[in-house]
Amino acid sequence: MFFKKKNKLNSKFQKNEFVSFHLDGDLKHGVINNIKELNGNIYYDIKVGGEATWLAKDISEDKILKIEK
């Protein structure tokens, strides 16, 4: 079997980390589902919501906040 070697991304946030971000003028909260790099920029797919979850795709790293307790 052949396995594809994953490239290590130099991202501020990790997969399954709880973060907040602004979308359409509102502050949303969610968990990082996927991390990708396009043209030298880091983008995240974030799973938002509780019972009826939805996926916010391609949120840039500079739009994400980490709220400390």
C-alpha positions in Angstrom: 0.0 0.0 0.0 1.1 3.5 -0.7 0.4 6.3 1.8 0.5 10.0 0.9 2.9 11.9 3.2 1.1 14.8 4.9 2.8 18.2 4.8 3.2 19.9 8.1 1.4 23.3 8.1 2.7 26.1 10.2 -0.7 27.2 11.5 -1.6 29.1 14.7 -4.6 26.8 15.5 -4.9 23.0 15.5 -7.6 20.6 14.4 -10.4 20.1 17.0 -9.6 23.4 18.7 -12.5 25.6 19.9 -12.3 29.1 18.3 -14.4 32.1 17.5 -14.6 34.2 14.3 -16.6 37.0 12.7 -19.0 36.1 9.8 -21.6 38.5 8.4 -21.2 40.9 11.3 -21.8 38.2 14.0 -19.4 36.5 16.3 -19.6 32.7 15.7 -18.1 29.9 17.8 -17.0 26.5 16.5 -14.4 23.7 16.3 -11.8 23.5 13.6 -12.6 20.6 11.3 -9.9 21.0 8.5 -6.8 23.1 7.8 -5.5 23.9 4.4 -2.9 26.1 2.7 -3.7 28.0 -0.6 -1.2 30.4 -2.2 0.8 30.7 1.0 -2.2 31.5 3.2 -3.8 29.3 5.9 -7.5 28.6 5.7 -9.8 26.7 8.1 -13.1 24.8 7.8 -14.9 25.3 11.1 -17.9 23.3 12.3 -20.4 25.7 13.9 -23.5 25.0 16.0 -24.7 22.4 18.4 -27.7 20.3 17.3 -27.9 21.6 13.7 -24.3 22.0 12.8 -23.0 23.6 9.6 -19.5 24.1 8.1 -18.0 27.5 7.6 -15.5 27.0 4.8 -12.3 28.8 3.9 -12.1 31.1 7.0 -8.7 32.9 6.8 -6.4 32.7 9.8 -6.5 36.4 10.5 -10.3 36.3 11.0 -10.1 33.7 13.8 -9.9 34.6 17.5 -8.9 32.5 20.4 -10.9 33.5 23.5 -9.1 32.8 26.7 -11.0 31.8 29.8 
